[in-house]
Amino acid sequence: MEGMHRRDFLKKSSLLTLGLLAAPEKLFSSSSLDDAISLNEAVSLSEDQKIVVNLPGYELKLFNYQDGKIAREYKFTVGVGKGRYWRHPTPITTGRVVDKRPWIHFFFENDKPERGAKIGDVITETWTFDGQGNPVKYPMPYEKMRGLGTLMRMPSGYMNPGFVIHSTTDEFTLGAATSNGCIRLGMEDMLKLYELVAPDAKQKGGPKQPIPLKYPVPIQTLYELVEIKDSRVVIHRDIYDKGIDYVDEFKKQLAASDWLKELTGDDALSMFDYDLIKKEFAGAQEQFKEAHRDILLKLFKPFPDNYISPEMRQKLHKAYSIADLMRK
C-alpha cells in the first residue's frame, strides 16, 4: 500500500474484517460479537500452536508443539503499531487468533482528490517500493492478501477484536513501528503464516468469509528491549517510551537464559562489567532515538519521499558479544 499518511485507512478498517463493519456476527462461531468478547466466555485454546510477538524486536514467532514440547519454530519480521508518537500502539498482552481471513481489503480514511478517492473508498492501487527501494505503483493484490483475526485482552479485561495480523504491500515498513496497531507481515510471509496457523480449519461459508477456529491459537505480545540470542546480547529501541532500564533488563534476561549455565562461580552475574554495559547501552539509546525520529519524519513525507531503507531500520537495534561485556 502507499506510504504512511497517504495510506490513511478508516479507523474501523484496521479490523480488516471483510463483513465485520456490516455483519460482525459472521466473524465468530458465537451468535454475536458481544458473545465473542464476553469476559466470562469459556474458550478451549489450541495446545498445538502459539504465537509470540516481541514488539520492539519486530519479530513474530509461531511455535508448533508436540507432546507439550516445541517441535518446530517459525520466525517472521513484522511491523507494529506506531505507539506514543501517533497513539496507535500494539497492545502488550495476551489473546487468541479466532479466525483466518482469506480475503481482506483496505479503505481511505480521508478524501484523496489526487487519487480521485473519497473517504470510505476501497484502496485499489498500491503506491509503494520494490526490494531495491524504487517507487512502484500497481493494483492492490487482494487475491494474495490474508489476515488472522484476533481478540486481544485490554487492561479492563475487554477482548478487543481491532488488532489483526495481516499482509502489507508496504514491505519497506516492516521492522518499524508504522501501523495503526495491527501486526503486518510481508506478502509471502503472510501467505506462509496463514497456511501454517490452524492448517485443518475448514471453510464453512463463502470463499471470502472468515474461517472460525474451533480451537483458537493463543497469542502473546511481549515488550523485551533486551534479548539473549546465542552468544549475543541484542537491544532494541524503546518504541513506546516506557523508560525501562536497559541494564536491569539485561540482568533479568541473562538470568532467565541458558547462557549463565556456561559460567561458573557463585554469582555469575557479577562477572560482567556493568560500568561498560551502562555506557554502551546509553550510547545505543541515543542512536535509537535519532533513528526513530528520522524514520517518523521520513514516513510523514509524501510518496515517493517516504522510503525507509534497511539501514535506517537496522539503527533501531544493536548487538554485542556477551564475552565483550564481561570483566577483563
N, C-alpha and C positions, 0 to 999 in steps of 0.2 A: 504494500500500500504506500501511498505517497507519504512525504515526510511529516514530522511531528504535528505542527499546528495545522498543516494542510489536510491531514487525515481526519481531524476532528469528528469523532463519532457521536451519535446521540448517546447521552449517558446511559440510557437504558440498553442501547445496543451492545454495551460491553458484556451483556449477558450472552450475546451471540446465540440467541435461543430460538432460531427458526420461528416457531409459533408461540414462543413464550409471551411476547408482547400482546398477542391477541388471545392466546389459549394456553395459559400456563399449566392447566391440568393435564395437558398432553405430554408434558415432560416427565412426569413421575408416575410410578406404579400406584401411588395412593390416589384417592379420589380428588384431591385438591392441593394447591400449593400450600395452604395452611396446614394440612395434614403432613405434608412432606417436610416442613420445617418446624414441626411441633417439638417443643423442648422435651417432651416426655416420650417421644417416638422410640420404640424398641427396634433396633436395626441389627441384623446379623451381618457383620462385615466379613469380607473375604479374608481367609487365613493364608491364601496362596500368594498374595501380592501386597506391596506397599509402595507408595510414592513419597519421597523425601526431597524437599527443595531447600537448599541453602540460599537465601535471598541475596546477601551481599557477595556470595561466590558465583551467582548466576548459574547454578548447576542443579539440574533435576536428576534424581536417581530413581530408577524403578527396580525394586527387588522382587525376584521370584523365590518363593520358599518351597521347600520340600521337607516333610517330616520336621517342621519347625525350624529348619536351618536355611540360610541363604544358599540357594542353588545357582542363581545367576543374577548379575547386576548389570544394568544398562545406564549409561550416562549421557546427558544432553545439555547443551548450552542453551540458556533461556534469557529472555528479557522479563523484567518485573516492573511493578508499579513505581511511579515517579517519586512518591513519598513527600517529604516535608516541603520541598520547594513548590510542587504543584498539587499537593494534597491528595494524591491518589496512591497511597501505599498498598502493597500486597500484605494482607494481614499475617502476623506471626502467630500461628495457631494450629489446630488440628481440624480435620474434616473428613470428607469422603467423596470419591468420584461416584456419582449416582447414575450417569448415563453417558453414552457415546453418541456423538453428533456427526452423522455422515454428511451433513450439509450445513454450512454457516454462511452468513453474509454480513456486510458492514454498511453503515449509513453515515451520511453527512450530518454533523451536529449543527452546522451553520449554513446559511446561504453561501454559495460559491459561484458568483456570476462569471468569473473567469473560466469556470468549468461548465457553465450552463446548468448548474445544480442548485437545488433548493434544500432547505433543512428537511431531513427525513428521506431524501432520495437515496437509493442504494448506490454505493460506490461501484462503478462499472469498469473503471480503469485505474491501474496502479501506477503511481509515479515514484520510482524507487531507484536502486542502483544495482549493477551487476557485481560479480565477485571481484572485479578489478576497480570498483568504485566509479564506474562510468554511469551517468544518469540514463535511465531507460523508462519507457512507457509501454504498457501492453494491457490487454483486457484482464480483469481480475480472474484468476484461475480457480474459481469457486469449486469446480468439479474435483480439484485436488486438495481442497482445504477441509480440515477436520477440526473437531472440538471434543473436549471431555468436560461435561457439566459437573460442577461440584456443589457441595454445601459446606461452607466454612464457618466454624463457630466463632462468634463475636464475643467480646467481654461480657455482654449481657446474657450470653447463652443462646442468643438467636442464631439460627443456622442460615447464613446468608448465601443465596444462590447466585450472587452477582459476580463471582470470580470464576473464570473459565480458563482452561488450558487449551490453547488454540494455535492454529497456523498463522504465520505472517509472511507477507512477501517482502517486508522491510527487514531482511536478514542483517543489514548493517546496524540495526538497533539491538541485536542480541548481545548479551554481555554488558548491558547498561540498564539503568532504571528509566524506562521510557514509556511504559504502558499506563493505562488508566486503572491499573490494579490487577488485570488479568496476567496470566503467565504465557508468554509467547515462545513458540518454537519455530525453527525454520521449516520450510515446506516438506522436505524429505524426512527430516527428523520427526515431524508431527505425524506423517503417514506411518512411520515405523512404530512410534509410541502408540498410536491409535490401534494398530494391529496387535500389539503386544498386550495391551490392557484388556483384561477380561475377554480373551480370544473366543470363548464359547458363547458370548452374548448373542442372542438371536433377534433379528429384526421382526417386529410384530406388526408394525404399521407400514405406511408407505415408505418409499426409498429415501425421502427427505425427513422422516420423522426420527426423533431421538430414540435410541435403543436403551431402555432402562436396564440397570444391572440388578440381577436377583440378589447378588451379594456385593454391595458397594465396596470399592477398594479404598482402604484408609489412606489419607494423605496428611503429611505434616510439613509445615513450613518453619524453617529454622532461621536464626539470625546469628550465625557464627562468624565473627570477624577474624578469628584465628583458626587455622586448620593445620593438623599434623598429617602430612602426606609422605609416607615412607620416611626418608631421612631429611625431609624439608619441612620448614615452617612457612606457610603461606598466609599472609594477612591481606585483608580487603578494606576498601573504603567503607566507612560508617555511613551508608547511603541515607539512612533516616535520622542521622544526627542524634543518636541516643546517648552519646557521651560515655560509652563503655570504655573502661580502662584496658588497653591492649595487653599490658604486662600481666594483669590479673587473668585475662582470658588465656594468655599463653600458658600460665601455670595450670589453669584448670584443664585446658585441652591436653597438655602434656601429661598431667596426672592420670587422665582418663584413657590415654593411648597405650599401645603396646610397646612404645619406644622405650619407656623407662625400664622395662624388663631387661633391656640390653645393658643397663648400667648397674654398677654395684655400689654398695655403701648404704648407710642408714638413711640418709636423706639425699636421694638422687637429685631432687630439685635444686639443692644448694650447689650443685656442680656447674650452674650456669652463671654467666656474668651479667647481672641484672642492670648494672650501670650502662653497659654496652647495649643491651637489649632496649632499655628505655630510650637511649639516644637514637638508635636505629629506627625504632618504631615511631618516635616523634618526627623524625625526618620524613619517614614514609607517609605519615598523616598529612604533612604539608603538601607532599606530592599529590596525594589523593584529592585533597580539597581543590587544588588548582586544576587537576584533570577533570574532576566532576563539574566544576564551574565552566570549563571550556566546552565540555560536552553539552551542557544545558544551553549555553549560549549558541552553540552550533545548531542544535536542534530547533531553536527558535527562529532560525533563518528560513526564508522561503526556499522551496525546491528550485534549482538543484544545489544550493549552497549549504544544505543541512547534512551533508555526509559526515558520518563518524568513522574514521579509519580504525583498523585493528590496533594500530599503535596507540591511538588515543584511549581506546578501551583497556588496553593492557596496563596503562598507567594507573588503573584503579586497583591494582594488586601488586604485591611484592613478595618474592620468595627468598628464603635464607636456608642455608645448610644448618641443620641442628648443631653439627660439630663446631661451626664457626661462632655459635652463640655461647659456647661453654668456656669456663675459665681456662686460661692457658697455664 
